[in-house]
Amino acid sequence: MNSASNAPACNLPEVRSDVVKEYSAKSIMRWASVVGAAKYDIFKKTRTGDFILVERVNDPVYTIYLAAGDIRYDHFKIAAVCPES
């Protein structure tokens, strides 16, 4: 039996962006801190509809640079990350 299976479960709620400020070349997403979260994973939606991890951040804010023109804040989702044991 590996040690990971003995680790306590860490169930964190879904994270939703509370505030999105849109500018000409970027959007800034902010959300409420999640109690128990160590960090936040930022996922971007691919053309096939899947989400891929693009960055892990410490604070409940993420800036999306819109140089490509077709990237929108709603192409992203946020997941709270449990602390490592």
Secondary structure, DSSP 4 states (H G I P E B T S, - for coil): --GGGGSPP---PPB---EEEE-SSEEEEE-PPPTT-SEEEEEEE-TTS-EEEEEEESSSEEEEE-TTSS--GGGEEEEEEPPP-
